Amino acid sequence: MRYVAAYLLAQLGGNDAPDAAAIKNILSSVGIDADEEKLGLVISQLSGKDINEVIAEGKEKLASVPTGAAAGGAAAAAGGAAAAEETKEEAKAESSEDSGDDDMGFGLFD
């Protein structure tokens, strides 16, 4: 991700076709050593492409990823609320049962 971010920063700075040296320069300015293999992969995948089109394609792909929220939104929310309420009740029951002195004779600040 850092290589893609550096590539985008180079483009925002006016470099339409960032090379390895430009990306290394950006990364080294924040103390990151570049991995040649990852750097080469990013450059090979993005070179010659319009970055706006790449971002638009990525948004389309992310839009098709199921998140689970749409497939039963209200029912899942209601189930989650019920589960949270049960957890609260269990915690109250455990805390009332565990009223003994388990500090072995000394406290945290003794």
C-alpha positions as CSV (number, residue, x, y, z in Angstrom):
1,M,0.0,0.0,0.0
2,R,2.8,2.4,0.8
3,Y,4.2,1.9,-2.8
4,V,0.8,2.8,-4.3
5,A,0.5,5.8,-2.0
6,A,4.0,7.0,-3.0
7,Y,3.1,6.5,-6.7
8,L,-0.1,8.6,-6.2
9,L,1.9,11.3,-4.4
10,A,4.4,11.5,-7.2
11,Q,1.5,11.9,-9.7
12,L,-0.1,14.5,-7.6
13,G,3.2,16.3,-7.6
14,G,3.2,16.5,-11.4
15,N,5.1,13.4,-12.3
16,D,2.8,11.7,-14.9
17,A,5.0,8.5,-15.0
18,P,6.7,8.0,-11.7
19,D,9.7,5.7,-11.9
20,A,11.5,3.7,-9.1
21,A,13.7,6.6,-8.2
22,A,10.8,8.9,-7.6
23,I,9.0,6.4,-5.5
24,K,12.2,5.6,-3.5
25,N,12.7,9.3,-2.9
26,I,9.2,9.7,-1.5
27,L,9.5,6.7,0.7
28,S,13.0,7.5,2.0
29,S,11.8,11.0,2.9
30,V,9.7,9.4,5.7
31,G,12.3,6.8,6.6
32,I,11.0,3.8,4.6
33,D,13.4,1.5,2.7
34,A,11.9,0.3,-0.6
35,D,11.6,-3.4,-1.4
36,E,12.7,-3.7,-5.0
37,E,10.3,-6.6,-5.8
38,K,7.2,-4.8,-4.5
39,L,8.3,-1.5,-6.1
40,G,8.8,-3.2,-9.4
41,L,5.3,-4.8,-9.2
42,V,3.6,-1.5,-8.5
43,I,5.4,0.3,-11.3
44,S,4.7,-2.5,-13.8
45,Q,1.0,-2.7,-12.9
46,L,0.4,1.1,-13.0
47,S,2.7,2.2,-15.8
48,G,1.0,3.6,-18.8
49,K,-2.4,3.6,-17.1
50,D,-4.5,6.6,-16.2
51,I,-4.7,6.6,-12.4
52,N,-8.2,8.0,-12.4
53,E,-9.4,5.0,-14.5
54,V,-7.6,2.6,-12.1
55,I,-9.3,4.1,-9.1
56,A,-12.7,4.0,-10.9
57,E,-12.2,0.3,-11.7
58,G,-11.3,-0.4,-8.0
59,K,-14.4,1.4,-6.8
60,E,-16.5,-0.8,-9.1
61,K,-14.8,-4.0,-7.8
62,L,-15.3,-2.9,-4.2
63,A,-19.0,-2.1,-4.8
64,S,-19.6,-5.7,-5.7
65,V,-18.0,-7.1,-2.5
66,P,-20.7,-8.3,-0.1
67,T,-20.5,-6.8,3.3
68,G,-23.3,-8.7,5.0
69,A,-25.1,-5.6,6.2
70,A,-27.6,-5.5,3.3
71,A,-28.7,-9.1,3.7
72,G,-30.9,-8.8,6.7
73,G,-30.0,-5.4,8.1
74,A,-32.8,-4.8,10.5
75,A,-32.9,-8.4,11.7
76,A,-29.2,-8.5,12.2
77,A,-29.3,-5.2,14.2
78,A,-32.1,-6.6,16.4
79,G,-30.2,-9.8,16.9
80,G,-27.1,-7.9,17.8
81,A,-29.0,-5.7,20.3
82,A,-30.5,-8.8,21.9
83,A,-27.1,-10.4,22.2
84,A,-25.6,-7.3,23.7
85,E,-28.3,-7.2,26.3
86,E,-27.7,-10.8,27.2
87,T,-24.0,-10.1,27.5
88,K,-24.7,-7.2,29.9
89,E,-27.0,-9.4,32.0
90,E,-24.4,-12.2,32.2
91,A,-21.7,-9.7,33.2
92,K,-24.0,-8.4,36.0
93,A,-24.7,-11.9,37.2
94,E,-21.0,-12.8,37.2
95,S,-20.0,-9.6,39.1
96,S,-22.6,-10.2,41.8
97,E,-21.4,-13.8,42.2
98,D,-17.7,-12.8,42.3
99,S,-17.9,-10.5,45.3
100,G,-15.1,-12.3,47.1
101,D,-11.7,-10.8,47.8
102,D,-9.4,-12.3,45.2
103,D,-6.5,-9.9,45.7
104,M,-4.5,-12.5,47.8
105,G,-4.2,-10.1,50.7
106,F,-2.7,-7.1,48.8
107,G,-4.1,-4.4,46.5
108,L,-2.9,-2.9,43.3
109,F,-1.7,0.3,45.0
110,D,-0.5,-1.2,48.4
